[in-house]
Amino acid sequence: MFLAMNRFKVKLGSEADFETVWRERDSHLKTVPGFKTFHLLRGATKDDHTLYASHSQWASRADFEAWTRSEAFRKAHGSTGANKPLYLGHPEVELFDSVLAQSVEDQAA
């Protein structure tokens, strides 16, 4: 499993607009080989921003990297520049390879 995360510092007062952008965008992920799941997470609110993280799970790093070179990726990210006024700074990308995994199903066995 491979995990890709982006951390966003969203300006105070822009949270609803930021969430709407993500809720209404066509991510083009449902047909991408190796894509497993996506989540948008809201974190703590600080003096000047609210922290958000987008979290996508992939079957492998190779599947994720293939997506980043695909037409689906270009379509999904085509209008991201228009949303810059919602953020403080640039999103921070974090990439992770799975080392250990456990699930509820593992505990029942």
C-alpha positions in Angstrom: 0.0 0.0 0.0 1.1 3.6 -0.7 -0.3 6.8 0.8 -0.1 10.3 -0.7 -1.0 13.3 1.5 -1.2 17.0 0.9 -1.4 19.4 3.8 -3.1 22.7 3.3 -3.2 25.8 5.5 -6.6 27.3 4.7 -7.1 30.9 5.6 -9.6 31.5 8.4 -13.0 32.2 6.9 -12.2 30.2 3.8 -12.9 26.7 5.1 -16.4 26.4 3.6 -15.2 27.5 0.2 -12.2 25.1 0.4 -14.5 22.1 1.3 -16.9 23.0 -1.5 -14.0 23.0 -4.0 -13.1 19.5 -3.0 -16.7 18.2 -2.7 -17.6 19.4 -6.2 -14.4 18.7 -8.1 -14.1 15.7 -10.5 -11.0 14.0 -9.2 -11.0 11.5 -12.1 -9.8 8.9 -9.6 -12.5 6.2 -9.9 -11.1 4.7 -13.1 -7.4 5.0 -12.3 -5.6 1.7 -11.8 -4.4 1.1 -8.3 -6.5 3.8 -6.7 -8.1 2.6 -3.4 -9.6 5.5 -1.4 -9.6 9.3 -0.8 -10.3 11.3 2.3 -10.2 15.0 3.0 -9.5 15.6 6.7 -9.9 18.8 8.8 -7.5 19.4 11.6 -6.8 22.1 14.2 -7.6 25.7 13.8 -4.7 28.1 14.6 -4.5 31.9 14.7 -4.5 32.4 10.9 -5.5 29.1 9.4 -7.2 25.7 9.6 -5.2 22.7 8.7 -6.5 20.2 6.2 -5.0 17.1 4.7 -6.0 15.2 1.5 -5.2 11.5 1.9 -5.3 9.0 -1.0 -4.5 5.3 -0.7 -3.0 3.4 -3.6 -2.1 -0.2 -4.3 1.5 0.8 -4.9 3.9 3.7 -5.4 4.1 2.8 -9.1 0.3 3.2 -9.4 0.4 6.6 -7.8 3.4 7.7 -10.0 1.6 6.5 -13.1 -1.4 8.6 -12.1 0.7 11.7 -11.7 1.8 11.3 -15.4 -1.7 10.7 -16.7 -4.4 12.8 -18.4 -6.7 12.1 -15.4 -4.1 13.9 -13.2 -3.9 16.9 -15.5 -7.7 17.1 -15.6 -8.1 16.8 -11.8 -5.5 19.5 -11.2 -6.3 21.9 -14.1 -8.0 24.6 -12.0 -5.9 24.4 -8.8 -4.3 27.8 -9.4 -7.7 29.5 -9.1 -8.0 28.3 -5.5 -4.7 29.8 -4.2 -6.5 32.7 -2.5 -7.9 30.1 0.0 -4.4 29.0 1.2 -1.5 30.2 3.2 1.6 29.1 1.2 1.8 26.0 -1.0 0.3 22.6 -0.1 2.9 20.3 1.5 3.2 16.9 -0.2 4.0 13.8 2.0 4.4 10.3 0.5 4.5 7.1 2.5 5.2 3.4 1.7 3.4 1.0 4.0 5.6 -0.9 6.4 3.0 -2.5 8.7 -0.8 -2.8 8.4 -3.5 -4.1 10.7 -7.3 -4.1 10.4 -10.3 -5.1 12.4 -10.5 -8.2 10.2 -7.0 -9.2 11.3 -8.1 -9.0 15.0 -11.1 -11.3 14.4 -9.0 -14.1 13.0 
